[in-house]
Amino acid sequence: MIKVKLSSVIAPSFHEVHRDLKNDGHTHYWLGGGRGSTKSSFVAIEIILGIMSDPNANAVALRKVKDTLKDSVYEQLSWAIEKLGVDHYWHKSISPLGLTYKPTGQKIIFRGADNPKKIKSIKFSRGYCKFIWYEEVDEFVGMEEIRMINQSLMRGGKKFTVFYSYNPPKSSNNWVNAEVVLTREDRLFHHSNYLTVPREWLGEQFIVEAEHLKETKLNSYRHEYLGEVTGTGGEVFDNVKIRPITDDEIKEFWNIKRGLDFGYAIDPLAYGVMHYDRKKKRLYIFHELYKVGLSNRAAYNHIKEENIDNDLIKADSAEPKSINELRQYGLRIVGVKKGPDSVEYGIKFLQSLEEIIIDDTRCPHTAHEFLTYELEKDANGDFKAKFPDKNNHAIDMVRYALNDEAMKFKEHKKKKSDPDNPTPEERHEKMVKDMTGGTPQTNVFTQW
């Protein structure tokens, strides 16, 4: 066997990930990056090495669409076999698409997610599916689809390694970008770009193309080559922070708010508890009940255990019967008055906060809604002015809980925009404008 230095086939930015794999550090490896970052090459090398070092290991490489398998993951794994100098140990098959390690019969199988039944029927004559590779994972529908596939493949073995390689989508609210910020101990996230790769691996023309795009379309360069989440302009909440909120923190919270959005048929009931730090403009969301088909009685049983002091709950006033029922059970609950612009000002108030901190372990559905909420586009591709009324049950619950604060925000905004009643800031701006003749000044008082 030809000896190959791994440093000659694995870019420096992936050395730490390689060591983590050798030490069985994690199960799920999310590898995001721009063009030329060599993330797919790295995965291919690791799968070939992993199969050859473990006689019970097999692999399944997936793309969303079956027709893209040969020109992507199959060619990438074939490249890895050649680079490692082990081509004579492997049998390559085009029909059906597959790679077989000759000494043991271990296999790499290729599947498209457009036919889920074929994924469920995968069997290996020896060993189990130790390695799973989702190439261009952002093409998949979402984590529900990924979980279903993993549940089918992650059976019969002690150790599994799942790779997710992708170019980060532009929108921070895309499900992939939202997923990688969530808390999970067995997950490693890694980001790379072409600047971390030896120049000679890419070739001069690749560098020329990248630099040209940098000079002509910087935002496109940042997204395509640096793999940055540049945004689409339709993101609603850019102030969300996902992190654990500890029991010690919760003990110190003093301004507790509770909200409730009732479920309708297939829509979930959403109940949540949060703390609002008015001085620092920070919201901490640390408890949720989020369930479809939940009766008011069952919701009451949950709420009374959480809300032991029976503090006030603010709910959707469109459900007076449900509110009355919960009152009869003993809850202190009121309906929030809603006007034609209550949704707009409620969301704008939440947008105005410095941070919305959500514990995604305690409140997974709330975290998901805030991370993925985005403006919709019309037939011309322009963003609609109204906030969408879907996938926002937890968001509505938070709006109701903070309704008093949102109304103060609304009144301040209306007062500020009143030309007959300017705020002190507006009076100051007018004074400066009058004194300078409308000319922008960096330090007008110094210049006087």
MARTORLUM-76555 format. One record per residue: residue number from 1; x, y, z of N, C-alpha, C in turn. Coordinates in steps of 0.02 Angstrom, whole numbers. Each point is the difference from the previous one (the first is absolute). Layout:
N
LORO  seq     n.u     n.v     n.w    ca.u    ca.v    ca.w     c.u     c.v     c.w
LORO  NUM       X       Y       Z       X       Y       Z       X       Y       Z
...
# end
This chain:
448
LORO  seq     n.u     n.v     n.w    ca.u    ca.v    ca.w     c.u     c.v     c.w
LORO    1      42     -60       0     -42      60       0      44      62       0
LORO    2     -17      49     -41      36      62      -3     -13      40      63
LORO    3      53      27      30      -8      42      59     -15      72     -22
LORO    4     -53      28      27     -21      68     -17      -5      41      64
LORO    5      33      57       0      -7      45      58     -69      33      -2
LORO    6     -36      -6      56     -67      29       1       0      75     -10
LORO    7      54      32      20       4      73      -9       1      19     -74
LORO    8      13     -48     -43       1      14     -72     -69      -7     -31
LORO    9     -48     -27      37     -68      -8     -27     -53      32      45
LORO   10      18      19      61     -47      33      45      25      70      13
LORO   11     -41      50     -15      20      70       9      11      16      74
LORO   12      45      47      14      16      17      70     -61      16      44
LORO   13     -51      30     -30     -58      20      40     -39     -60      26
LORO   14      12     -60     -29     -36     -60      21      41     -45      46
LORO   15      61      19      17      41     -43      42     -31     -13      68
LORO   16     -30      52      31     -32      -9      65     -61     -46      -5
LORO   17     -37       6     -55     -58     -43     -10      22     -72      -8
LORO   18      55     -11     -37      28     -67      -9      18     -30      68
LORO   19      32      39      42      19     -26      66     -61     -16      43
LORO   20     -51      42      -7     -62     -13      37     -32     -65     -22
LORO   21       1     -13     -65     -27     -63     -27      39     -60      27
LORO   22      66       6       1      42     -55      25     -15     -15      73
LORO   23     -18      51      38     -14      -8      71     -74     -13      14
LORO   24     -39     -12     -52     -73     -11       8     -32      56      39
LORO   25      19      61     -17     -23      58      38     -74      15      -8
LORO   26     -27     -10     -60     -70      17     -13     -31     -50     -47
LORO   27     -65       5      -7     -37     -43     -48     -18      38     -63
LORO   28     -22      62       8     -24      41     -56      49      56     -16
LORO   29      23       2     -62      49      50     -22     -32      43     -55
LORO   30     -15      63      19     -29      47     -48      56      43     -29
LORO   31      14     -10     -64      56      33     -32     -25      50     -53
LORO   32      -2      63      20     -22      52     -45      59      38     -29
LORO   33      -8      25     -60      55      38     -30     -15      22     -71
LORO   34      42      44     -25      -9      25     -68      33     -45     -52
LORO   35      -1      24     -61      32     -38     -55      74      -8      13
LORO   36      25     -59     -17      72     -12       7      24     -10      71
LORO   37     -46     -10      47      21      -9      70      24     -71      13
LORO   38      -9     -47     -46      20     -70       3     -38     -40      53
LORO   39     -58      23      21     -39     -37      50     -22     -68     -26
LORO   40     -21      -3     -64     -22     -64     -28      58     -48     -10
LORO   41      57      27     -19      60     -41      -7      20     -30      68
LORO   42      -5      41      52      16     -23      67     -45     -58      21
LORO   43     -66       7     -11     -47     -53      19      16     -64     -38
LORO   44      14       5     -64      15     -59     -40      62     -36      26
LORO   45      53      37      16      61     -30      27     -16     -37      66
LORO   46     -38      32      43     -15     -29      66     -42     -64      -7
LORO   47     -46      -1     -46     -42     -60      -9      42     -58     -26
LORO   48      43      13     -49      43     -54     -26      47     -26      54
LORO   49      31      45      36      44     -21      55     -38     -38      54
LORO   50     -60      24      15     -40     -31      53     -21     -71     -18
LORO   51     -20     -11     -62     -20     -68     -21      60     -47       0
LORO   52      57      24     -24      58     -44      -5      30     -16      69
LORO   53     -16      39      51      27     -13      67     -49     -35      46
LORO   54     -62      -9     -22     -50     -34      40     -36     -51     -43
LORO   55      12     -66      10     -28     -52     -44     -76      -6       3
LORO   56     -33      34      48     -73      -3       4     -34      64     -25
LORO   57      40      46     -26     -27      66     -19     -21       0     -74
LORO   58     -60      26     -12     -24      14     -67     -23      73      -2
LORO   59     -17      24     -59     -21      70      -5     -57       7     -49
LORO   60     -39      53      11     -53      20     -47      10      74     -15
LORO   61       7      16     -64       8      70     -21     -65      22     -33
LORO   62     -25      59      21     -66      22     -22       1      68     -33
LORO   63     -41       8     -50     -19      66     -27     -76       3      -1
LORO   64     -27      59      -1     -73       6      -3     -27     -31     -63
LORO   65      35      11     -56     -23     -26     -65      48     -54     -24
LORO   66     -27     -57     -17      40     -58     -20      46      14     -59
LORO   67     -24      38     -49      39      10     -61      64      39      11
LORO   68       8      31      57      60      40      14      55     -41      35
LORO   69     -14     -63      17      47     -40      39      66     -14     -36
LORO   70      -3     -22     -62      61     -22     -35      51      56      -8
LORO   71     -25      59     -20      46      55     -13      21      38      63
LORO   72     -22     -22      57      19      35      62      33     -48      49
LORO   73     -40     -33      43      29     -41      53      38     -61     -27
LORO   74     -25     -30     -53      35     -59     -29      68      21     -26
LORO   75       3      54     -39      64      23     -27      47      23      56
LORO   76     -29      31      52      41      24      55      32     -57      38
LORO   77     -37     -54      12      27     -58      35      49     -38     -44
LORO   78     -12      -2     -65      48     -31     -47      65      39       0
LORO   79      -6      66       3      60      43       4      40     -15      64
LORO   80     -35      -9      56      33     -14      63      37     -67      -2
LORO   81     -31     -50     -31      32     -65      -7      65       6     -39
LORO   82      -2      38     -55      60      10     -41      53      39      37
LORO   83     -20      54      35      48      42      36      36     -38      55
LORO   84     -36     -46      32      29     -39      54      42     -59     -27
LORO   85       0      -9     -65      41     -53     -30     -26     -70      14
LORO   86     -66      -8       6     -28     -65      18     -50     -24     -53
LORO   87       9      24     -61     -48     -15     -54      -6     -75     -12
LORO   88      54     -38       8      -1     -72     -14     -37     -40      54
LORO   89     -18      33      55     -38     -34      53     -76      10      -8
LORO   90     -20      40     -48     -70      18      -6     -28     -19     -68
LORO   91     -62     -24       1     -37     -14     -62     -51      56      -9
LORO   92      -1      28     -60     -46      55     -15     -54     -25     -48
LORO   93     -62      14      17     -56     -20     -41     -42      61     -19
LORO   94     -19       2     -64     -42      55     -23     -74     -19       1
LORO   95     -15     -62     -15     -70     -22      -2      -6     -68      35
LORO   96     -23      -2      62     -21      57      40      60      39      25
LORO   97     -11      63      18      53      43      25      24     -26      68
LORO   98      65     -14       6      25     -25      63      75      -8       2
LORO   99      28      -3      60      71     -12      11       7     -57      50
LORO  100      44     -48     -14       9     -58      44      73      -8      17
LORO  101      13      -8      65      68     -13      24      13     -75      -8
LORO  102      43     -18     -46       9     -69     -21      20     -48      56
LORO  103      47      18      44      22     -49      51     -56     -26      45
LORO  104     -51      39      13     -53     -20      47     -70       1     -28
LORO  105     -10      35     -56     -67       6     -28     -40      58      29
LORO  106      32      43      40     -35      59      26     -20      46     -58
LORO  107     -55      36      10     -27      38     -56     -14      73      18
LORO  108       2      40     -54     -27      68       2     -58       2     -48
LORO  109     -59      14      26     -61       0     -40     -22      73     -11
LORO  110     -29      13     -58     -22      68     -18     -76       1      -9
LORO  111     -31      50      32     -72       5      -4     -23      73      -6
LORO  112     -55       9     -37     -32      65      -3     -59       1      47
LORO  113     -11      55      34     -55       5      48     -67      10     -34
LORO  114      -1       2     -66     -64       6     -36     -36     -67      -1
LORO  115      32     -53      26     -33     -65       6      15     -29      69
LORO  116     -35      24      52      13     -21      69      -4     -75      12
LORO  117     -44     -36     -37      -8     -72      10      65     -38     -12
LORO  118      40      24     -49      63     -35     -14      51      11      55
LORO  119      -7      55      37      45      12      56     -17     -47      57
LORO  120     -65     -10      13     -22     -45      54      20     -73     -13
LORO  121       7     -18     -64      12     -71     -17      74     -17      -4
LORO  122      45      47      17      72     -13      -5      22     -53      51
LORO  123      35     -50     -23      28     -53      43      72     -13     -22
LORO  124      42     -19      48      70     -17     -14      12     -72      20
LORO  125      36     -37     -43      15     -70      16      51      -6      56
LORO  126      38      52      10      49       0      54       0      69      35
LORO  127      -3      -1      66       5      62      38     -63      42      -3
LORO  128       8      64      10     -57      46       4      19      67     -32
LORO  129     -48      44      -5      12      66     -30      30      46      52
LORO  130      65       3       1      35      42      50       4      73     -23
LORO  131       6      11     -66       9      67     -27     -60      20     -43
LORO  132     -25      60      12     -54      28     -41      24      69     -24
LORO  133     -10      13     -63      22      65     -28     -57      33     -37
LORO  134     -22      59      25     -48      41     -34      38      55     -37
LORO  135       8      -7     -65      33      51     -40     -52      51     -22
LORO  136      18      65       5     -47      55     -14     -63     -10      42
LORO  137      10      -5      65     -57     -15      45     -54      54      -2
LORO  138      19      61     -21     -50      54      -4     -53     -14     -54
LORO  139      13     -48     -44     -50     -18     -51     -56     -42      29
LORO  140      11     -30      59     -51     -41      31     -54      45      30
LORO  141     -58     -29      13     -58      39      21       9      30      69
LORO  142      29     -38      46       9      25      68      22     -56      47
LORO  143       5      15      64      26     -48      48     -47     -59       9
LORO  144     -64       8     -12     -45     -57       6      18     -54     -51
LORO  145      15      21     -61      21     -47     -51      66     -32      18
LORO  146      47      40      25      66     -27      20      -8     -51      56
LORO  147     -41      17      50      -9     -46      57     -30     -66     -22
LORO  148     -47       2     -46     -31     -62     -25      51     -45     -34
LORO  149      45      30     -39      51     -39     -34      50     -28      51
LORO  150      21      42      47      47     -23      51     -29     -58      41
LORO  151     -65       5      16     -32     -54      38       1     -65     -38
LORO  152      -3       3     -66       3     -60     -41      70     -29      -5
LORO  153      50      43       0      69     -22     -12      41     -12      63
LORO  154     -16      36      53      42      -6      61     -24     -56      45
LORO  155      12     -61     -23     -22     -60      37      55     -52      -1
LORO  156       2     -39      53      44     -59       1      73      12      11
LORO  157      19      59      22      71      15      12      10      40      63
LORO  158      63       2      24      16      37      61      18      73     -14
LORO  159      33      12     -56      25      66     -15     -21      22     -69
LORO  160     -28      60      -5     -22      27     -65      33      68     -12
LORO  161      12      15     -63      26      66     -19     -41      25     -59
LORO  162     -30      59      10     -43      29     -51      29      67     -22
LORO  163      13       6     -65      26      61     -28     -55      38     -37
LORO  164      -1      67      11     -47      44     -35      42      55     -33
LORO  165      10      -4     -65      40      50     -34     -46      46     -41
LORO  166      16      64      -1     -45      47     -33      32      69      -7
LORO  167     -25      38     -48      14      72      -4     -56      35      37
LORO  168      15      38      52     -54      31      39     -46      42     -43
LORO  169     -66     -11       5     -48      41     -37       6      73      21
LORO  170     -23      45     -43       5      72      15     -39      19      63
LORO  171     -61     -27       6     -44      21      53      20     -30      67
LORO  172       6      42      51      15     -25      67     -59     -40      27
LORO  173     -59       8     -30     -59     -36      22     -10     -66     -36
LORO  174      44     -17     -47      -3     -65     -33       9     -54      53
LORO  175     -33     -57      -9       0     -52      52      71     -25      16
LORO  176      44      -1     -49      69     -24      13      36      50      46
LORO  177      -3      64     -17      33      50      41     -30       4      70
LORO  178     -65     -12       4     -33      -1      66      20     -62      40
LORO  179       8     -56     -34      16     -63      34      70       1      32
LORO  180      49      28     -34      69      -5      25      12      43      62
LORO  181     -45      47      16      10      40      60     -34     -31      61
LORO  182     -38     -54     -11     -34     -32      56      49     -42      42
LORO  183     -17      -7      63      43     -35      47      -7     -75      -8
LORO  184      57     -34     -10       1     -73      -2      72     -22      14
LORO  185      10     -39      53      67     -17      22      37     -45     -48
LORO  186     -36     -41     -38      34     -48     -45       9      28     -70
LORO  187      -3      66      -6       7      32     -65      61      46      -2
LORO  188      37      -2     -56      55      46     -11     -15      40     -63
LORO  189       4      66       5     -10      43     -58      68      29     -21
LORO  190      13      -2     -65      64      25     -26     -14      42     -63
LORO  191      34      57      -3      -8      43     -59      69      10     -33
LORO  192       0      -1     -66      63       8     -37     -12      39     -64
LORO  193      54      26     -29      -5      31     -67      66     -10     -37
LORO  194       2      23     -61      58     -14     -43      64      32      25
LORO  195      -5      51      42      59      34      26      39     -44      48
LORO  196     -31     -54      25      34     -46      46      30     -60     -37
LORO  197      -2       2     -67      23     -56     -40      64      20     -37
LORO  198      51     -45      -3      60      16     -39     -17      23     -70
LORO  199      30      55     -20     -17      32     -64       9     -47     -60
LORO  200      52     -42       4      14     -44     -57     -53     -55      -8
LORO  201     -37     -16      53     -53     -49      -6     -57      26     -43
LORO  202     -11      64       1     -57      29     -34      16      22     -72
LORO  203      61      21     -11      20      24     -66     -10      75      -6
LORO  204      40      32     -42      -1      72      -6     -66      27     -27
LORO  205     -32     -38     -46     -61      25     -30     -57       5      52
LORO  206      -1     -47      46     -50       2      53       9      65      40
LORO  207      62      17      17      14      61      38     -20      61     -40
LORO  208      14       0     -64     -17      57     -43     -75      11       0
LORO  209     -39     -54      -8     -73       6      -1     -26      27      66
LORO  210      28     -25      55     -23      22      66      15      74      11
LORO  211      60      21     -18      19      70      10     -40      47     -44
LORO  212     -16     -24     -61     -41      42     -45     -69      12      30
LORO  213     -30     -53      27     -66       8      31       4      44      62
LORO  214      56      -5      35       9      43      59       1      74     -19
LORO  215      30      15     -56       5      69     -23     -66      26     -29
LORO  216     -37     -44     -32     -61      22     -36     -64      -9      39
LORO  217      -5     -54      39     -61     -14      39      20     -28      67
LORO  218      15      45      46      27     -20      65     -47     -46      39
LORO  219     -64      15      -2     -47     -40      39      -4     -72     -27
LORO  220       1      -5     -67      -1     -67     -31      64     -38      16
LORO  221      56      36       1      64     -31      18      -2     -27      71
LORO  222     -26      41      47      -3     -20      70     -42     -63       8
LORO  223     -55      -4     -38     -43     -58       6      29     -61     -36
LORO  224      20       8     -62      21     -56     -41      69     -27      19
LORO  225      48      44      12      69     -23      12      18      -3      74
LORO  226     -26      46      40      15      -2      72     -51     -41      39
LORO  227     -56     -16     -33     -51     -40      33     -36      36      56
LORO  228      -5      66      -5     -32      39      52     -76       3     -11
LORO  229     -36       5      56     -72       8      -3     -13      75      -7
LORO  230     -10      21     -61      -5      72     -15     -71      27       8
LORO  231     -50     -45       3     -68      22       8     -34      16     -66
LORO  232     -66      -5       0     -39      15     -60     -35      67       6
LORO  233       0      28      60     -37      61      13     -69     -12      28
LORO  234     -21     -64       1     -66     -16      25      -1     -27      71
LORO  235      59      -3      33       2     -24      68     -37      47      47
LORO  236     -40     -26      44     -39      41      46      38      13      65
LORO  237      29     -52      28      35       7      64      75     -14      -9
LORO  238      40      53       7      73      -9      -4      31      10      70
LORO  239     -42      -1      51      25      12      68     -10     -60      46
LORO  240      -9     -59     -31     -11     -61      39      67     -32      19
LORO  241       6     -19      62      60     -35      24     -22     -65      32
LORO  242      29     -55     -23     -17     -66      26      55     -21      49
LORO  243     -20     -14      61      47     -25      51     -38     -28      59
LORO  244      33     -42      41     -33     -25      60     -13      57      50
LORO  245     -57      -2      32     -17      46      55       0     -43      63
LORO  246      44      14      47      10     -44      57     -54      10      53
LORO  247      -6     -49      44     -47       5      56      19      59      45
LORO  248      65      12       8      22      56      42     -22      67     -30
LORO  249       3       6     -67     -24      61     -32     -75       9      12
LORO  250     -37     -54      -9     -73       3       6     -20      21      71
LORO  251      37     -22      50     -14      19      70       5      76      10
LORO  252      42      32     -41      11      73       8     -49      42     -42
LORO  253     -39     -31     -43     -47      38     -41     -56      29      43
LORO  254     -18      63     -15     -50      34      41     -61      24     -39
LORO  255       7       6     -66     -55      27     -40     -27     -55     -46
LORO  256     -35     -47      31     -22     -60     -36     -65      16     -38
LORO  257      -1     -22     -64     -59       8     -43     -21     -69     -25
LORO  258     -67      -9      -7     -26     -63     -25     -51      14     -56
LORO  259       5     -39     -53     -45       9     -57     -29     -66     -23
LORO  260     -58       4     -34     -33     -61     -23     -34      13     -67
LORO  261      16     -42     -50     -33       2     -65     -37     -67      -7
LORO  262     -66       3      -8     -39     -62      -3       9     -35     -67
LORO  263      -5     -66       3       6     -39     -61     -68      -5     -35
LORO  264       3      -7     -66     -61      -7     -40       9     -61     -45
LORO  265     -40     -52      10       3     -60     -42      71     -27      -3
LORO  266      34      11     -55      68     -28      -8      54      47      26
LORO  267     -19      60      23      49      48      26      15     -16      73
LORO  268      63      10      21      18     -15      69     -22      54      49
LORO  269     -13     -20      61      -6      48      55      70      18      22
LORO  270      13      64      11      66      23      20      -5      41      64
LORO  271      31     -24      52       3      35      64      74      10      17
LORO  272      17      60      24      70      13      13      10      46      60
LORO  273      60      -6      30      19      41      57      66      34     -16
LORO  274       5      64      18      59      39     -18      13      54      52
LORO  275      60      28      -3      18      57      42      21      57     -45
LORO  276     -27      60      14      17      59     -41      39      49      43
LORO  277      63      11     -19      43      50      32      -9      65     -38
LORO  278     -43      43      27     -19      62     -35      60      46      -9
LORO  279      43       4      51      57      46      -2      49     -19     -55
LORO  280      15     -65      -5      48     -23     -50     -33     -21     -65
LORO  281     -66       2      -2     -38     -19     -60      17     -71     -23
LORO  282       0     -45      49      14     -70     -14     -59     -43      22
LORO  283     -17     -48     -42     -54     -46      15      30     -70       6
LORO  284     -18     -35      54      24     -68      12     -60     -47      -1
LORO  285      -2     -47     -47     -55     -47      -5      25     -69      23
LORO  286     -31     -27      53      30     -59      32     -49     -56      14
LORO  287     -63       7     -21     -47     -56      10     -53       3     -55
LORO  288     -18     -60     -25     -53      -3     -50     -41     -64       8
LORO  289     -63       6     -19     -44     -57     -13     -25      10     -71
LORO  290      13     -47     -43     -14       9     -72     -24     -68     -26
LORO  291     -66      -5     -10     -26     -66     -17     -64       6     -40
LORO  292      -7     -44     -50     -61      -4     -41     -51     -45      34
LORO  293     -64      18      -6     -54     -42      26      -4      -3      75
LORO  294      24      52      33       0       2      73     -65      32      25
LORO  295     -35     -33      44     -61      28      27      15      55      49
LORO  296     -50      43      13      11      54      49      13     -28      69
LORO  297     -31     -56      17      11     -31      64      72     -24       7
LORO  298      25     -32     -52      70     -23       1      48      58       4
LORO  299     -16      55     -35      42      59       3       0      28      71
LORO  300     -59       2      31      -6      24      69      43     -42      47
LORO  301      -2     -65      -7      39     -44      44      74      15      -5
LORO  302      24      15     -60      71      17      -8      14      69      30
LORO  303     -42      48     -15      13      69      21      -2       7      76
LORO  304     -47     -34      33      -5       9      73      62     -27      36
LORO  305      33     -50     -30      62     -26      30      58      48     -11
LORO  306       1      32     -58      54      48     -14     -13      66      36
LORO  307     -61      24      -2     -18      66      27     -29      -9      70
LORO  308      43     -19      47     -24     -20      66     -32      58      39
LORO  309      20      62     -15     -29      58      34     -61      28     -36
LORO  310     -19     -33     -55     -58      21     -40       6      73     -22
LORO  311      59      17     -26      10      67     -27     -39       9     -65
LORO  312     -10      62     -18     -42      17     -57      28     -27     -66
LORO  313     -45     -25     -42      16     -25     -67     -38      42     -50
LORO  314      33      20     -53     -32      39     -53      -8     -44     -62
LORO  315     -61      -2     -25     -16     -48     -53     -35      34     -59
LORO  316      -9     -38     -52     -34      23     -61     -74      13      16
LORO  317     -22      62      -8     -69      17      17     -50     -28     -50
LORO  318      23     -29     -56     -45     -28     -50     -32     -66      24
LORO  319      22     -24      59     -27     -63      27     -32      12      68
LORO  320     -54      39       5     -31      15      65     -25     -62      36
LORO  321     -25     -51     -37     -24     -60      32      56     -37      36
LORO  322      57      -5     -33      57     -34      31      26      39      60
LORO  323       0      66      -6      22      41      56     -47     -10      60
LORO  324     -65       0     -12     -48     -10      54       8     -69      31
LORO  325      12     -50     -42      10     -68      26      60      -4      47
LORO  326      55      31     -21      60      -1      42     -10      41      64
LORO  327     -40      52      -4     -17      39      60     -40     -43      49
LORO  328     -46     -40     -26     -40     -43      42      43     -52      35
LORO  329      54     -21     -34      46     -47      32      41      34      55
LORO  330       3      67      -3      36      36      52      58      43     -22
LORO  331      15       1     -65      57      39     -24     -18      75      -3
LORO  332      50      42      15      -7      72     -11      22      14     -72
LORO  333     -47      12     -43      15       8     -71     -44      54     -29
LORO  334      28      41     -44     -38      52     -34      15      -3     -74
LORO  335     -49      23     -39      10       5     -72      33      66     -18
LORO  336      46      -3     -46      36      60     -23     -41      35     -54
LORO  337     -10      64       9     -36      39     -50      41       4     -64
LORO  338     -33     -13     -55      36       1     -64     -31      51     -46
LORO  339      43      38     -33     -23      50     -49      26     -18     -68
LORO  340     -15      41     -50      21     -15     -69      76       0      -9
LORO  341      36      35      45      73       3      -7      36     -31      59
LORO  342     -35     -41      39      30     -30      60      56     -49     -18
LORO  343      -9     -38     -54      52     -47     -21      62      38     -21
LORO  344     -10      51     -41      58      39     -25      40      31      57
LORO  345     -34      33      46      36      33      54      29     -50      50
LORO  346     -35     -56       8      27     -52      45      65     -27     -26
LORO  347       3     -14     -65      61     -27     -30      55      54      -3
LORO  348     -20      61     -16      50      54      -2      30      13      69
LORO  349     -41      -7      52      26       6      68      52     -54      13
LORO  350     -15     -62     -19      48     -54      10      63      11     -41
LORO  351      -7      29     -60      58      16     -41      43      54      32
LORO  352     -30      43      40      36      56      30      43     -20      60
LORO  353     -11     -60      26      38     -22      59      73     -13     -18
LORO  354      44      10      49      71     -13     -11      11     -74     -14
LORO  355     -32     -43      41       8     -72      -9     -64     -36      21
LORO  356     -16     -52     -38     -51     -48      21      37     -66      12
LORO  357      10     -16      63      40     -58      19     -47     -59      12
LORO  358      10     -54     -37     -44     -58       4      41     -62      17
LORO  359     -22     -35      51      31     -65      17     -34     -52     -44
LORO  360      37     -24     -51     -30     -45     -48     -10     -71      26
LORO  361      32     -16      58     -13     -65      31     -67       1      36
LORO  362     -12      54      35     -64       8      35     -56      20     -47
LORO  363      17      38     -52     -52      28     -45      19     -12     -74
LORO  364       2     -62     -22      22     -14     -69     -45      30     -54
LORO  365     -65      -2      10     -46      25     -51       2      76      -4
LORO  366       5      32      57       5      73       1      64      23     -36
LORO  367      55     -34      15      64      16     -34      -7      -8     -75
LORO  368     -30     -55     -21      -7     -13     -72     -42      54     -34
LORO  369     -55      20      30     -42      51     -31      36      66      -7
LORO  370      34      22      52      35      64      -3      57      -1     -50
LORO  371      34     -57      -5      57      -5     -46     -20      -4     -73
LORO  372     -60     -25     -14     -19     -12     -70     -55      46     -25
LORO  373     -23      47      40     -54      45     -20      27      50     -51
LORO  374     -33       5     -58      26      41     -54     -57      28     -41
LORO  375      11      59     -28     -51      31     -44     -10     -42     -63
LORO  376     -61       0     -25     -14     -36     -61       8      47     -60
LORO  377       6     -30     -60       8      38     -61     -63      -4     -42
LORO  378     -12      53     -39     -57       0     -45      20     -31     -67
LORO  379     -45       3     -49      12     -30     -65      58      31     -37
LORO  380      18      62      17      55      35     -33      67     -11      36
LORO  381      -2     -38      55      62     -12      37      16      53      52
LORO  382     -48      46      11      11      52      51     -30     -23      66
LORO  383      30      25      55     -25     -20      65     -67      34      14
LORO  384     -46     -39      28     -65      27      20       8      43      62
LORO  385     -42      51       6       6      46      56     -25     -31      66
LORO  386     -49     -44      -5     -30     -28      61      41     -59      25
LORO  387       2      -8      66      33     -57      30     -43     -62     -12
LORO  388      30     -57     -19     -39     -60     -15     -35     -27      61
LORO  389     -61     -26     -10     -39     -28      54       1     -76      -5
LORO  390      59     -29       8       7     -72       1      66     -18      34
LORO  391       1     -60      30      59     -23      37      23      52      50
LORO  392     -48      29      36      16      55      46     -39      -6      66
LORO  393     -17     -60      20     -41     -10      60      38      21      63
LORO  394      64     -18       4      40      20      57      14      75      -1
LORO  395      10      27     -60      11      72      -8     -62      38      24
LORO  396     -59     -24     -19     -62      32      24      -5      -4      76
LORO  397      18     -58      28      -1      -9      73      44      51      34
LORO  398      59      13     -28      46      49      29     -29      70      -7
LORO  399     -31      14     -57     -32      66      -9     -53      13      53
LORO  400     -41     -51      13     -53       9      49      30      12      70
LORO  401      51     -38      17      31       7      66      28      70      10
LORO  402      25      31     -54      31      65       5     -44      55     -29
LORO  403     -64     -11       0     -46      47     -32       4      70      29
LORO  404       6       6      67       4      66      31      61      38     -25
LORO  405      57     -35      -4      61      31     -24      -7      20     -73
LORO  406     -31     -43     -40      -9      15     -71     -45      61     -10
LORO  407     -51       7      42     -45      58      -6      36      65      17
LORO  408      44      -2      51      41      59      16      45      18     -59
LORO  409      28     -52     -30      43      10     -59     -40      31     -57
LORO  410     -61     -24      -9     -44      25     -53     -15      74      11
LORO  411     -19      19      62     -16      69      15      60      46      -9
LORO  412      59     -26      19      61      40      -8      14      12     -74
LORO  413      -9     -52     -40      12       7     -72     -48      50     -32
LORO  414     -63      -4      19     -50      46     -28      13      71      22
LORO  415      20       8      62      15      66      27      61      29     -34
LORO  416      49     -44     -12      62      23     -32     -11      23     -71
LORO  417     -49     -31     -33     -12      17     -70     -50      57      -7
LORO  418     -22      29      57     -49      54      -1      38      67     -10
LORO  419      -8      34     -57      37      62     -12     -19      57      48
LORO  420     -60      -4      29     -22      53      47      24     -13      71
LORO  421      29     -59      11      23     -17      68      67     -36      -4
LORO  422      53      34     -22      64     -33     -10      32     -20      67
LORO  423      40     -54      -4      37     -22      59      60      45       9
LORO  424      35      -1      59      61      39       9      52     -15     -53
LORO  425       6     -64     -20      50     -18     -51     -17      33     -67
LORO  426     -65       1     -16     -21      31     -63      10      75       2
LORO  427     -13      31      58      11      73       6      74      16      -9
LORO  428      44     -41      29      72      10      -7      22      -7     -73
LORO  429     -26     -52     -33      18     -10     -71     -22      59     -42
LORO  430     -59      28      14     -25      57     -38      44      61      13
LORO  431      21      11      63      43      56      16      66      -4     -38
LORO  432      30     -59      -1      64      -9     -36     -10      12     -74
LORO  433     -55     -25     -27     -13       8     -71      -9      74     -18
LORO  434     -37      36      43     -10      72     -12      65      39       2
LORO  435      44     -17      47      62      37       9      51     -15     -55
LORO  436      -4     -59     -29      50     -20     -50     -27       5     -71
LORO  437     -62      22      -5     -30       4     -67     -14     -67     -31
LORO  438      -5     -51      43     -15     -67     -26      61     -38     -21
LORO  439      61      31       8      62     -34     -20      21     -49      54
LORO  440      14     -64     -17      21     -48      50      66      22      32
LORO  441       5      -5      65      60      18      37      21     -57      45
LORO  442      65     -12       6      24     -53      43       1      21      72
LORO  443      13      65      14       0      25      68     -19      73      -2
LORO  444     -64      13      -3     -23      68     -13      18      48      56
LORO  445       0     -23      62      14      45      56      73      22       0
LORO  446      45     -46     -18      71      19      -5      10      52     -53
LORO  447     -35      -7     -57       9      46     -56     -28      68      15
LORO  448     -52       4      42     -24      66      19      54      39      36
# end
